[in-house]
Amino acid sequence: MSAKEKQRIVDAWDKHIGKNNRLRRLASFSSVREEAFRKKFKEGILGHTRLTQEEKRELFVYAGL
């Protein structure tokens, strides 16, 4: 089950990055909002019960957190 959860998180991160790239092109990007999202995303991964510590580390590396 954790492989599916991990992929779901990776997909959510990729979607977020795509959205940010669009916002940057439109000059609507907010670094404050981005920092809040990153904090919430990291806390969500840390609190996830179905992922192993290794999977959590891999997600942090992937997301650059």
NUNUKE-427482 format. One record per residue: residue number from 1; chain; x, y, z of N, C-alpha, C in turn; residue in one letter. Coordinates in nm, 3 decimals. Last residue first. Example, Ala and Ser with C-alpha at 12.3 -4.5 7.8 and 13.67 -1.06 7.14 Angstrom:
<atoms>
{2,'A',{1.285,-0.225,0.708},{1.367,-0.106,0.714},{1.290,0.003,0.787},'s'}
{1,'A',{1.319,-0.569,0.780},{1.230,-0.450,0.780},{1.320,-0.330,0.780},'a'}
</atoms>
This chain:
<atoms>
{65,'A',{1.282,1.912,0.009},{1.239,1.967,0.138},{1.341,1.944,0.244},'l'}
{64,'A',{1.279,1.823,-0.253},{1.376,1.924,-0.211},{1.340,1.991,-0.079},'g'}
{63,'A',{1.128,1.616,-0.339},{1.064,1.748,-0.333},{1.161,1.858,-0.294},'a'}
{62,'A',{1.315,1.407,-0.318},{1.248,1.434,-0.446},{1.192,1.575,-0.448},'y'}
{61,'A',{1.373,1.419,-0.044},{1.479,1.444,-0.143},{1.416,1.481,-0.277},'v'}
{60,'A',{1.122,1.352,0.058},{1.184,1.480,0.093},{1.293,1.517,-0.006},'f'}
{59,'A',{1.092,1.094,-0.048},{0.999,1.201,-0.086},{1.057,1.338,-0.055},'l'}
{58,'A',{1.298,0.961,0.089},{1.300,0.969,-0.058},{1.208,1.080,-0.107},'e'}
{57,'A',{1.204,0.982,0.353},{1.330,1.047,0.313},{1.337,1.063,0.162},'r'}
{56,'A',{0.976,0.820,0.329},{0.962,0.962,0.365},{1.088,1.039,0.325},'k'}
{55,'A',{1.096,0.576,0.278},{1.010,0.636,0.177},{0.990,0.786,0.205},'e'}
{54,'A',{1.227,0.539,0.525},{1.305,0.548,0.400},{1.222,0.614,0.289},'e'}
{53,'A',{1.013,0.516,0.700},{1.105,0.628,0.715},{1.187,0.648,0.588},'q'}
{52,'A',{0.716,0.422,0.513},{0.832,0.393,0.597},{0.920,0.517,0.607},'t'}
{51,'A',{0.375,0.518,0.530},{0.505,0.526,0.465},{0.616,0.491,0.563},'l'}
{50,'A',{0.142,0.528,0.672},{0.161,0.413,0.583},{0.296,0.413,0.511},'r'}
{49,'A',{0.118,0.762,0.817},{0.144,0.637,0.890},{0.175,0.519,0.800},'t'}
{48,'A',{0.238,1.086,0.797},{0.179,0.976,0.722},{0.217,0.844,0.787},'h'}
{47,'A',{0.365,1.300,0.909},{0.256,1.240,0.983},{0.192,1.120,0.916},'g'}
{46,'A',{0.548,1.371,0.711},{0.597,1.325,0.841},{0.487,1.253,0.920},'l'}
{45,'A',{0.371,1.459,0.511},{0.455,1.341,0.488},{0.503,1.284,0.621},'i'}
{44,'A',{0.263,1.683,0.639},{0.177,1.575,0.595},{0.254,1.446,0.571},'g'}
{43,'A',{0.488,1.843,0.671},{0.420,1.792,0.790},{0.328,1.676,0.755},'e'}
{42,'A',{0.535,1.899,0.400},{0.634,1.825,0.479},{0.570,1.765,0.604},'k'}
{41,'A',{0.304,2.046,0.338},{0.335,1.924,0.263},{0.432,1.837,0.344},'f'}
{40,'A',{0.333,2.267,0.508},{0.218,2.177,0.524},{0.243,2.043,0.456},'k'}
{39,'A',{0.569,2.378,0.399},{0.563,2.338,0.540},{0.451,2.238,0.562},'k'}
{38,'A',{0.488,2.433,0.137},{0.598,2.339,0.161},{0.596,2.288,0.305},'r'}
{37,'A',{0.287,2.623,0.185},{0.253,2.495,0.122},{0.362,2.392,0.151},'f'}
{36,'A',{0.439,2.831,0.293},{0.333,2.771,0.375},{0.295,2.634,0.318},'a'}
{35,'A',{0.598,2.892,0.070},{0.661,2.846,0.194},{0.558,2.777,0.285},'e'}
{34,'A',{0.400,2.982,-0.108},{0.481,2.864,-0.140},{0.545,2.807,-0.014},'e'}
{33,'A',{0.306,3.211,0.017},{0.216,3.099,-0.003},{0.293,2.970,-0.031},'r'}
{32,'A',{0.544,3.358,-0.005},{0.486,3.332,0.126},{0.392,3.212,0.119},'v'}
{31,'A',{0.580,3.385,-0.276},{0.679,3.307,-0.202},{0.628,3.274,-0.062},'s'}
{30,'A',{0.351,3.364,-0.525},{0.371,3.420,-0.392},{0.468,3.331,-0.314},'s'}
{29,'A',{0.296,3.451,-0.865},{0.359,3.361,-0.769},{0.379,3.432,-0.636},'f'}
{28,'A',{0.206,3.580,-1.083},{0.114,3.570,-0.971},{0.169,3.482,-0.859},'s'}
{27,'A',{0.319,3.599,-1.337},{0.362,3.693,-1.233},{0.265,3.696,-1.115},'a'}
{26,'A',{0.274,3.400,-1.512},{0.170,3.502,-1.503},{0.203,3.611,-1.400},'l'}
{25,'A',{0.491,3.239,-1.464},{0.477,3.299,-1.596},{0.375,3.412,-1.595},'r'}
{24,'A',{0.427,3.158,-1.205},{0.546,3.240,-1.228},{0.538,3.310,-1.363},'r'}
{23,'A',{0.203,3.000,-1.251},{0.188,3.124,-1.176},{0.308,3.217,-1.195},'l'}
{22,'A',{0.323,2.784,-1.388},{0.223,2.868,-1.455},{0.208,3.002,-1.384},'r'}
{21,'A',{0.482,2.687,-1.180},{0.545,2.733,-1.303},{0.450,2.822,-1.383},'n'}
{20,'A',{0.287,2.609,-0.996},{0.379,2.719,-0.963},{0.447,2.774,-1.087},'n'}
{19,'A',{0.174,2.392,-1.135},{0.092,2.510,-1.102},{0.181,2.631,-1.073},'k'}
{18,'A',{0.394,2.218,-1.135},{0.336,2.266,-1.260},{0.253,2.392,-1.240},'g'}
{17,'A',{0.417,2.173,-0.860},{0.527,2.238,-0.932},{0.476,2.294,-1.065},'i'}
{16,'A',{0.175,2.036,-0.813},{0.204,2.164,-0.746},{0.313,2.242,-0.819},'h'}
{15,'A',{0.217,1.805,-0.961},{0.106,1.894,-0.996},{0.129,2.033,-0.936},'k'}
{14,'A',{0.430,1.697,-0.815},{0.450,1.735,-0.955},{0.340,1.831,-1.002},'d'}
{13,'A',{0.295,1.644,-0.574},{0.407,1.739,-0.576},{0.430,1.789,-0.719},'w'}
{12,'A',{0.112,1.452,-0.655},{0.063,1.578,-0.599},{0.172,1.684,-0.603},'a'}
{11,'A',{0.289,1.249,-0.733},{0.201,1.310,-0.832},{0.147,1.444,-0.783},'d'}
{10,'A',{0.400,1.188,-0.483},{0.486,1.237,-0.592},{0.402,1.307,-0.698},'v'}
{9,'A',{0.169,1.090,-0.357},{0.236,1.210,-0.305},{0.327,1.271,-0.411},'i'}
{8,'A',{0.117,0.865,-0.511},{0.015,0.968,-0.499},{0.076,1.099,-0.451},'r'}
{7,'A',{0.346,0.716,-0.460},{0.323,0.767,-0.595},{0.219,0.878,-0.594},'q'}
{6,'A',{0.301,0.659,-0.188},{0.420,0.733,-0.228},{0.401,0.794,-0.367},'k'}
{5,'A',{0.071,0.505,-0.207},{0.068,0.631,-0.133},{0.185,0.720,-0.174},'e'}
{4,'A',{0.171,0.287,-0.347},{0.064,0.367,-0.406},{0.056,0.504,-0.339},'k'}
{3,'A',{0.355,0.196,-0.158},{0.403,0.236,-0.291},{0.298,0.321,-0.361},'a'}
{2,'A',{0.201,0.122,0.060},{0.281,0.244,0.070},{0.336,0.288,-0.065},'s'}
{1,'A',{0.082,-0.120,0.000},{0.000,0.000,0.000},{0.086,0.125,0.000},'m'}
</atoms>
